[in-house]
Amino acid sequence: MPSTNDPEHLVRETLTAVEAFMAPRLEASLTFSGEAAPRLVAAMRHVLLAPGKRLRPALALEAARACGGTWEQAVPAAIAVEMIHAYSLVHDDLPAMDDDDLRRGLPTCHRAFDEATAILCGDALQPLAFQTLATGFPAETAGEACCVLAQAAGAEALVGGQADDLAAERGWIDDINTRSQDEQVAWMERIHRRKTGCLFLASLDLGCLAAGGDAAARRAFADYGRAFGLAFQIADDLLDAEGTEKAMGKRVGKDAERGKLTFPTVIGNTASRARAEALAAEAAAALSGFGEPAAPLSALARWIVSRSS
Ligand code: GRG
């Protein structure tokens, strides 16, 4: 278990430990004994085992630990949220959506395989995530766990946020670009809360649920998660504007290319960075009552706004 007072070192240690802990478990989650199609399983392995940061598993595992539980208790939660995240990346990269060639430093799923296989790969990861929760959580909490993830992945969250984001980009709704700065900021926050934030919140909540965290703990993690999610997204916008393809393992500069609203384009780079840093501090403060066990999560909130990938 990571143990240091240097926040950056603590994050590096935590993410390395999460990766080492998760890798065999993610691999095992794709073991099928029946009739899964080999090309489909190869695509699922390509995306789920690709080198991501594993932020969502880290949130689930560390929330469980901060609630007095163990990483092991939160394994089904950590696997399930990474499956939903991986599917969303595969579908987001498709020609019908973002049409990207590079993801996590590797060819996107439809490039490595083909478009139909990539669609089916996302389709297969989703039910597997819910099966993982249904079979991995104790019977008393399995239903709630499935509901938490379903809400975060559905029409009012991940998919809804993505749909509204596309609608704005493709001009299917009023031109957002003509609205006031305040309206544009509110619009971006509403998109990001659903498209990115809800899955972070679900990761934390499932970790708490796995460890038997009480209602007060779950509320504190929700406060952390809301601030963390927006800070992450603002930092992601800044990285798209300022980062490199090599460091990011994906194409950068896409937002500007498409004239898309982002925090840097609406409020500027300096104000965006200041807002992200304030949100990171707010996230860390939300967990102050948990003391040392929440140190990795507090450090992670600060790190996501200073990261380079
Ligand atoms: C297709 C339903 C559907 C949703 C797509 C994931 C997503 C929603 C869009 C991807 C585009 C994007 C840049 C979203 C916001 C930020 C984000 C989710 C970045 C990727 O997450 P990281 O940085 O990725 O945690 P890794 O690869 O490290 O896991």
Residues whose N, C-alpha, C, O or C-beta is under 5 A from the ligand:
A	BS01	GRG	G52 K53 R54 L55 S88 L89 H91 D92 R104 L158 V159 Q162 K195 T196 D236
